Amino acid sequence: MASKFNFEKQLSRLEEIVAKLEEEQTDLDASVKLFEEGVALSKELSQKLETVKFKVEELKKKGAELITQPFDTELAEETDGE
């Protein structure tokens, strides 16, 4: 998924588009072009978020596999004390 902007820049651009569309001075042709750009950006940002969500879920699963059981501090203190 090649992108000329990073996530933050794309989100900032989408916010600019929304602000321009809310202005009454923007003519119809410009509004349509802005809307098309906004829809494309929104779709790409959503896809990026889904990819990140998937990666986080995978990392959580891998992390859970590394921990076989929680560490019980009370049990460790009892063992050391005997």
N, CA, C and O atoms as a printed pandas DataFrame, in Angstrom:
     atom_number atom_name residue_name chain_id  residue_number  x_coord  y_coord  z_coord
0              1         N          MET        A               1    0.845   -1.176    0.000
1              2        CA          MET        A               1    0.000    0.000    0.000
2              3         C          MET        A               1    0.898    1.250    0.000
3              4         O          MET        A               1    1.251    1.772    1.057
4              5         N          ALA        A               2    1.252    1.708   -1.182
5              6        CA          ALA        A               2    2.130    2.862   -1.316
6              7         C          ALA        A               2    1.350    4.143   -1.037
7              8         O          ALA        A               2    0.216    4.318   -1.482
8              9         N          SER        A               3    1.991    5.022   -0.294
9             10        CA          SER        A               3    1.330    6.268    0.062
10            11         C          SER        A               3    2.350    7.385    0.067
11            12         O          SER        A               3    3.460    7.215    0.569
12            13         N          LYS        A               4    1.979    8.537   -0.494
13            14        CA          LYS        A               4    2.918    9.652   -0.505
14            15         C          LYS        A               4    2.872   10.446    0.797
15            16         O          LYS        A               4    3.738   11.289    1.034
16            17         N          PHE        A               5    1.885   10.195    1.635
17            18        CA          PHE        A               5    1.763   10.876    2.925
18            19         C          PHE        A               5    1.702    9.848    4.042
19            20         O          PHE        A               5    1.230    8.728    3.848
20            21         N          ASN        A               6    2.184   10.241    5.204
21            22        CA          ASN        A               6    2.009    9.348    6.355
22            23         C          ASN        A               6    0.618    9.554    6.948
23            24         O          ASN        A               6   -0.113   10.456    6.540
24            25         N          PHE        A               7    0.266    8.725    7.896
25            26        CA          PHE        A               7   -1.078    8.731    8.469
26            27         C          PHE        A               7   -1.467   10.111    9.001
27            28         O          PHE        A               7   -2.560   10.600    8.719
28            29         N          GLU        A               8   -0.584   10.730    9.762
29            30        CA          GLU        A               8   -0.909   12.018   10.384
30            31         C          GLU        A               8   -1.141   13.100    9.338
31            32         O          GLU        A               8   -2.052   13.916    9.478
32            33         N          LYS        A               9   -0.323   13.110    8.295
33            34        CA          LYS        A               9   -0.502   14.114    7.243
34            35         C          LYS        A               9   -1.806   13.877    6.488
35            36         O          LYS        A               9   -2.503   14.827    6.130
36            37         N          GLN        A              10   -2.134   12.608    6.247
37            38        CA          GLN        A              10   -3.387   12.303    5.568
38            39         C          GLN        A              10   -4.582   12.717    6.411
39            40         O          GLN        A              10   -5.552   13.268    5.889
40            41         N          LEU        A              11   -4.519   12.458    7.703
41            42        CA          LEU        A              11   -5.607   12.843    8.600
42            43         C          LEU        A              11   -5.750   14.356    8.648
43            44         O          LEU        A              11   -6.864   14.879    8.653
44            45         N          SER        A              12   -4.633   15.052    8.684
45            46        CA          SER        A              12   -4.658   16.513    8.691
46            47         C          SER        A              12   -5.284   17.044    7.401
47            48         O          SER        A              12   -6.071   17.991    7.429
48            49         N          ARG        A              13   -4.931   16.434    6.284
49            50        CA          ARG        A              13   -5.507   16.851    4.998
50            51         C          ARG        A              13   -7.012   16.594    4.981
51            52         O          ARG        A              13   -7.775   17.420    4.479
52            53         N          LEU        A              14   -7.437   15.473    5.518
53            54        CA          LEU        A              14   -8.865   15.168    5.579
54            55         C          LEU        A              14   -9.597   16.211    6.421
55            56         O          LEU        A              14  -10.704   16.625    6.075
56            57         N          GLU        A              15   -8.993   16.629    7.508
57            58        CA          GLU        A              15   -9.596   17.671    8.351
58            59         C          GLU        A              15   -9.703   18.989    7.592
59            60         O          GLU        A              15  -10.695   19.706    7.724
60            61         N          GLU        A              16   -8.669   19.313    6.788
61            62        CA          GLU        A              16   -8.713   20.530    5.964
62            63         C          GLU        A              16   -9.864   20.455    4.971
63            64         O          GLU        A              16  -10.591   21.429    4.775
64            65         N          ILE        A              17  -10.025   19.296    4.347
65            66        CA          ILE        A              17  -11.093   19.111    3.364
66            67         C          ILE        A              17  -12.461   19.317    4.006
67            68         O          ILE        A              17  -13.325   19.993    3.448
68            69         N          VAL        A              18  -12.646   18.732    5.174
69            70        CA          VAL        A              18  -13.922   18.883    5.882
70            71         C          VAL        A              18  -14.182   20.363    6.178
71            72         O          VAL        A              18  -15.297   20.850    5.991
72            73         N          ALA        A              19  -13.161   21.065    6.635
73            74        CA          ALA        A              19  -13.324   22.486    6.941
74            75         C          ALA        A              19  -13.702   23.279    5.686
75            76         O          ALA        A              19  -14.565   24.155    5.735
76            77         N          LYS        A              20  -13.046   22.963    4.556
77            78        CA          LYS        A              20  -13.362   23.675    3.313
78            79         C          LYS        A              20  -14.777   23.357    2.837
79            80         O          LYS        A              20  -15.475   24.233    2.325
80            81         N          LEU        A              21  -15.199   22.105    3.005
81            82        CA          LEU        A              21  -16.547   21.731    2.578
82            83         C          LEU        A              21  -17.613   22.407    3.439
83            84         O          LEU        A              21  -18.731   22.642    2.981
84            85         N          GLU        A              22  -17.266   22.713    4.666
85            86        CA          GLU        A              22  -18.216   23.385    5.557
86            87         C          GLU        A              22  -18.340   24.872    5.258
87            88         O          GLU        A              22  -19.302   25.508    5.687
88            89         N          GLU        A              23  -17.368   25.442    4.520
89            90        CA          GLU        A              23  -17.416   26.854    4.152
90            91         C          GLU        A              23  -18.437   27.051    3.033
91            92         O          GLU        A              23  -18.503   26.258    2.093
92            93         N          GLU        A              24  -19.193   28.065    3.139
93            94        CA          GLU        A              24  -20.208   28.336    2.119
94            95         C          GLU        A              24  -19.595   28.922    0.853
95            96         O          GLU        A              24  -20.236   28.899   -0.198
96            97         N          GLN        A              25  -18.373   29.445    0.922
97            98        CA          GLN        A              25  -17.745   30.069   -0.234
98            99         C          GLN        A              25  -17.246   29.059   -1.261
99           100         O          GLN        A              25  -17.005   29.430   -2.410
100          101         N          THR        A              26  -17.086   27.794   -0.878
101          102        CA          THR        A              26  -16.562   26.786   -1.793
102          103         C          THR        A              26  -17.609   26.496   -2.866
103          104         O          THR        A              26  -18.750   26.146   -2.562
104          105         N          ASP        A              27  -17.195   26.650   -4.139
105          106        CA          ASP        A              27  -18.169   26.409   -5.217
106          107         C          ASP        A              27  -18.411   24.918   -5.425
107          108         O          ASP        A              27  -17.690   24.082   -4.882
108          109         N          LEU        A              28  -19.416   24.600   -6.204
109          110        CA          LEU        A              28  -19.861   23.218   -6.365
110          111         C          LEU        A              28  -18.772   22.329   -6.965
111          112         O          LEU        A              28  -18.535   21.228   -6.469
112          113         N          ASP        A              29  -18.111   22.791   -8.019
113          114        CA          ASP        A              29  -17.069   21.974   -8.659
114          115         C          ASP        A              29  -15.926   21.671   -7.689
115          116         O          ASP        A              29  -15.444   20.541   -7.613
116          117         N          ALA        A              30  -15.506   22.687   -6.957
117          118        CA          ALA        A              30  -14.428   22.494   -5.983
118          119         C          ALA        A              30  -14.887   21.560   -4.864
119          120         O          ALA        A              30  -14.118   20.727   -4.386
120          121         N          SER        A              31  -16.134   21.705   -4.455
121          122        CA          SER        A              31  -16.675   20.847   -3.401
122          123         C          SER        A              31  -16.690   19.384   -3.821
123          124         O          SER        A              31  -16.371   18.500   -3.026
124          125         N          VAL        A              32  -17.062   19.134   -5.067
125          126        CA          VAL        A              32  -17.100   17.752   -5.566
126          127         C          VAL        A              32  -15.691   17.162   -5.569
127          128         O          VAL        A              32  -15.493   16.024   -5.145
128          129         N          LYS        A              33  -14.720   17.929   -6.042
129          130        CA          LYS        A              33  -13.325   17.448   -6.065
130          131         C          LYS        A              33  -12.817   17.192   -4.647
131          132         O          LYS        A              33  -12.168   16.179   -4.386
132          133         N          LEU        A              34  -13.115   18.110   -3.741
133          134        CA          LEU        A              34  -12.709   17.928   -2.349
134          135         C          LEU        A              34  -13.376   16.700   -1.733
135          136         O          LEU        A              34  -12.741   15.935   -1.007
136          137         N          PHE        A              35  -14.651   16.522   -2.030
137          138        CA          PHE        A              35  -15.387   15.378   -1.501
138          139         C          PHE        A              35  -14.765   14.067   -1.993
139          140         O          PHE        A              35  -14.573   13.137   -1.210
140          141         N          GLU        A              36  -14.451   13.996   -3.290
141          142        CA          GLU        A              36  -13.829   12.795   -3.853
142          143         C          GLU        A              36  -12.488   12.508   -3.178
143          144         O          GLU        A              36  -12.191   11.365   -2.832
144          145         N          GLU        A              37  -11.687   13.551   -2.994
145          146        CA          GLU        A              37  -10.394   13.382   -2.323
146          147         C          GLU        A              37  -10.598   12.921   -0.883
147          148         O          GLU        A              37   -9.877   12.052   -0.393
148          149         N          GLY        A              38  -11.582   13.507   -0.213
149          150        CA          GLY        A              38  -11.869   13.156    1.176
150          151         C          GLY        A              38  -12.303   11.708    1.322
151          152         O          GLY        A              38  -11.880   11.018    2.250
152          153         N          VAL        A              39  -13.149   11.248    0.404
153          154        CA          VAL        A              39  -13.610    9.856    0.454
154          155         C          VAL        A              39  -12.420    8.912    0.261
155          156         O          VAL        A              39  -12.301    7.910    0.966
156          157         N          ALA        A              40  -11.542    9.231   -0.693
157          158        CA          ALA        A              40  -10.374    8.388   -0.944
158          159         C          ALA        A              40   -9.459    8.357    0.277
159          160         O          ALA        A              40   -8.974    7.296    0.668
160          161         N          LEU        A              41   -9.227    9.524    0.878
161          162        CA          LEU        A              41   -8.389    9.586    2.086
162          163         C          LEU        A              41   -9.016    8.805    3.233
163          164         O          LEU        A              41   -8.330    8.070    3.943
164          165         N          SER        A              42  -10.304    8.968    3.407
165          166        CA          SER        A              42  -11.005    8.266    4.482
166          167         C          SER        A              42  -10.871    6.756    4.326
167          168         O          SER        A              42  -10.638    6.040    5.299
168          169         N          LYS        A              43  -11.019    6.287    3.113
169          170        CA          LYS        A              43  -10.909    4.853    2.840
170          171         C          LYS        A              43   -9.492    4.350    3.145
171          172         O          LYS        A              43   -9.318    3.307    3.775
172          173         N          GLU        A              44   -8.499    5.095    2.697
173          174        CA          GLU        A              44   -7.105    4.691    2.936
174          175         C          GLU        A              44   -6.769    4.717    4.425
175          176         O          GLU        A              44   -6.096    3.815    4.923
176          177         N          LEU        A              45   -7.230    5.739    5.136
177          178        CA          LEU        A              45   -6.977    5.827    6.577
178          179         C          LEU        A              45   -7.649    4.668    7.315
179          180         O          LEU        A              45   -7.072    4.101    8.243
180          181         N          SER        A              46   -8.855    4.321    6.907
181          182        CA          SER        A              46   -9.556    3.187    7.530
182          183         C          SER        A              46   -8.790    1.889    7.317
183          184         O          SER        A              46   -8.671    1.076    8.234
184          185         N          GLN        A              47   -8.271    1.694    6.110
185          186        CA          GLN        A              47   -7.494    0.491    5.821
186          187         C          GLN        A              47   -6.228    0.435    6.676
187          188         O          GLN        A              47   -5.851   -0.626    7.173
188          189         N          LYS        A              48   -5.581    1.582    6.841
189          190        CA          LYS        A              48   -4.371    1.625    7.667
190          191         C          LYS        A              48   -4.700    1.280    9.117
191          192         O          LYS        A              48   -3.956    0.544    9.766
192          193         N          LEU        A              49   -5.806    1.808    9.622
193          194        CA          LEU        A              49   -6.206    1.516   10.998
194          195         C          LEU        A              49   -6.505    0.034   11.181
195          196         O          LEU        A              49   -6.148   -0.550   12.204
196          197         N          GLU        A              50   -7.157   -0.577   10.197
197          198        CA          GLU        A              50   -7.448   -2.013   10.274
198          199         C          GLU        A              50   -6.158   -2.817   10.280
199          200         O          GLU        A              50   -6.051   -3.803   11.011
200          201         N          THR        A              51   -5.172   -2.413    9.477
201          202        CA          THR        A              51   -3.882   -3.098    9.431
202          203         C          THR        A              51   -3.184   -3.004   10.781
203          204         O          THR        A              51   -2.645   -3.992   11.279
204          205         N          VAL        A              52   -3.196   -1.814   11.371
205          206        CA          VAL        A              52   -2.572   -1.619   12.677
206          207         C          VAL        A              52   -3.291   -2.452   13.735
207          208         O          VAL        A              52   -2.648   -3.083   14.575
208          209         N          LYS        A              53   -4.610   -2.454   13.696
209          210        CA          LYS        A              53   -5.399   -3.235   14.655
210          211         C          LYS        A              53   -5.046   -4.720   14.550
211          212         O          LYS        A              53   -4.888   -5.397   15.566
212          213         N          PHE        A              54   -4.924   -5.220   13.328
213          214        CA          PHE        A              54   -4.568   -6.623   13.111
214          215         C          PHE        A              54   -3.185   -6.914   13.687
215          216         O          PHE        A              54   -2.989   -7.933   14.349
216          217         N          LYS        A              55   -2.222   -6.017   13.437
217          218        CA          LYS        A              55   -0.857   -6.213   13.943
218          219         C          LYS        A              55   -0.835   -6.233   15.465
219          220         O          LYS        A              55   -0.142   -7.055   16.067
220          221         N          VAL        A              56   -1.589   -5.333   16.091
221          222        CA          VAL        A              56   -1.637   -5.278   17.553
222          223         C          VAL        A              56   -2.230   -6.565   18.108
223          224         O          VAL        A              56   -1.730   -7.111   19.090
224          225         N          GLU        A              57   -3.304   -7.051   17.475
225          226        CA          GLU        A              57   -3.918   -8.303   17.927
226          227         C          GLU        A              57   -2.941   -9.464   17.797
227          228         O          GLU        A              57   -2.879  -10.317   18.682
228          229         N          GLU        A              58   -2.177   -9.510   16.711
229          230        CA          GLU        A              58   -1.194  -10.573   16.519
230          231         C          GLU        A              58   -0.101  -10.493   17.582
231          232         O          GLU        A              58    0.315  -11.516   18.126
232          233         N          LEU        A              59    0.360   -9.284   17.877
233          234        CA          LEU        A              59    1.396   -9.118   18.906
234          235         C          LEU        A              59    0.880   -9.538   20.274
235          236         O          LEU        A              59    1.614  -10.136   21.061
236          237         N          LYS        A              60   -0.381   -9.227   20.560
237          238        CA          LYS        A              60   -0.973   -9.631   21.840
238          239         C          LYS        A              60   -1.038  -11.149   21.941
239          240         O          LYS        A              60   -0.762  -11.716   22.998
240          241         N          LYS        A              61   -1.404  -11.809   20.843
241          242        CA          LYS        A              61   -1.469  -13.268   20.836
242          243         C          LYS        A              61   -0.086  -13.863   21.057
243          244         O          LYS        A              61    0.074  -14.797   21.843
244          245         N          LYS        A              62    0.907  -13.327   20.368
245          246        CA          LYS        A              62    2.274  -13.829   20.521
246          247         C          LYS        A              62    2.766  -13.592   21.941
247          248         O          LYS        A              62    3.429  -14.448   22.527
248          249         N          GLY        A              63    2.441  -12.432   22.488
249          250        CA          GLY        A              63    2.827  -12.120   23.862
250          251         C          GLY        A              63    2.180  -13.062   24.848
251          252         O          GLY        A              63    2.823  -13.475   25.813
252          253         N          ALA        A              64    0.923  -13.415   24.633
253          254        CA          ALA        A              64    0.211  -14.329   25.525
254          255         C          ALA        A              64    0.826  -15.720   25.474
255          256         O          ALA        A              64    0.841  -16.428   26.481
256          257         N          GLU        A              65    1.331  -16.118   24.316
257          258        CA          GLU        A              65    1.962  -17.428   24.193
258          259         C          GLU        A              65    3.275  -17.477   24.965
259          260         O          GLU        A              65    3.669  -18.543   25.439
260          261         N          LEU        A              66    3.955  -16.352   25.100
261          262        CA          LEU        A              66    5.231  -16.320   25.815
262          263         C          LEU        A              66    5.049  -16.445   27.322
263          264         O          LEU        A              66    5.934  -16.943   28.017
264          265         N          ILE        A              67    3.911  -15.996   27.826
265          266        CA          ILE        A              67    3.635  -16.049   29.259
266          267         C          ILE        A              67    2.789  -17.293   29.524
267          268         O          ILE        A              67    1.609  -17.330   29.176
268          269         N          THR        A              68    3.385  -18.295   30.131
269          270        CA          THR        A              68    2.639  -19.526   30.364
270          271         C          THR        A              68    1.729  -19.418   31.570
271          272         O          THR        A              68    0.641  -19.992   31.573
272          273         N          GLN        A              69    2.158  -18.684   32.606
273          274        CA          GLN        A              69    1.303  -18.474   33.771
274          275         C          GLN        A              69    1.707  -17.182   34.459
275          276         O          GLN        A              69    2.869  -16.781   34.382
276          277         N          PRO        A              70    0.777  -16.525   35.128
277          278        CA          PRO        A              70    1.106  -15.271   35.810
278          279         C          PRO        A              70    2.034  -15.526   36.991
279          280         O          PRO        A              70    1.986  -16.586   37.616
280          281         N          PHE        A              71    2.857  -14.565   37.281
281          282        CA          PHE        A              71    3.779  -14.657   38.406
282          283         C          PHE        A              71    3.028  -14.317   39.687
283          284         O          PHE        A              71    2.421  -13.251   39.787
284          285         N          ASP        A              72    3.065  -15.203   40.649
285          286        CA          ASP        A              72    2.359  -15.020   41.918
286          287         C          ASP        A              72    3.372  -14.573   42.962
287          288         O          ASP        A              72    4.174  -15.379   43.432
288          289         N          THR        A              73    3.341  -13.306   43.324
289          290        CA          THR        A              73    4.324  -12.775   44.274
290          291         C          THR        A              73    4.143  -13.334   45.667
291          292         O          THR        A              73    5.128  -13.497   46.387
292          293         N          GLU        A              74    2.913  -13.635   46.077
293          294        CA          GLU        A              74    2.677  -14.188   47.407
294          295         C          GLU        A              74    3.302  -15.571   47.549
295          296         O          GLU        A              74    3.889  -15.894   48.582
296          297         N          LEU        A              75    3.173  -16.372   46.515
297          298        CA          LEU        A              75    3.746  -17.705   46.532
298          299         C          LEU        A              75    5.281  -17.621   46.601
299          300         O          LEU        A              75    5.914  -18.405   47.309
300          301         N          ALA        A              76    5.867  -16.682   45.873
301          302        CA          ALA        A              76    7.330  -16.521   45.873
302          303         C          ALA        A              76    7.810  -16.106   47.263
303          304         O          ALA        A              76    8.852  -16.575   47.721
304          305         N          GLU        A              77    7.063  -15.235   47.936
305          306        CA          GLU        A              77    7.468  -14.814   49.283
306          307         C          GLU        A              77    7.384  -15.965   50.266
307          308         O          GLU        A              77    8.252  -16.093   51.130
308          309         N          GLU        A              78    6.363  -16.807   50.162
309          310        CA          GLU        A              78    6.211  -17.955   51.062
310          311         C          GLU        A              78    7.339  -18.946   50.874
311          312         O          GLU        A              78    7.839  -19.509   51.848
312          313         N          THR        A              79    7.744  -19.165   49.637
313          314        CA          THR        A              79    8.818  -20.102   49.331
314          315         C          THR        A              79   10.130  -19.606   49.889
315          316         O          THR        A              79   10.902  -20.382   50.451
316          317         N          ASP        A              80   10.395  -18.298   49.736
317          318        CA          ASP        A              80   11.650  -17.715   50.228
318          319         C          ASP        A              80   11.703  -17.738   51.759
319          320         O          ASP        A              80   12.781  -17.879   52.337
320          321         N          GLY        A              81   10.566  -17.604   52.406
321          322        CA          GLY        A              81   10.508  -17.512   53.857
322          323         C          GLY        A              81   10.688  -18.856   54.553
323          324         O          GLY        A              81   10.980  -18.873   55.749
324          325         N          GLU        A              82   10.530  -19.972   53.867
325          326        CA          GLU        A              82   10.594  -21.292   54.498
326          327         C          GLU        A              82   11.985  -21.829   54.524
327          328         O          GLU        A              82   12.211  -22.932   55.021
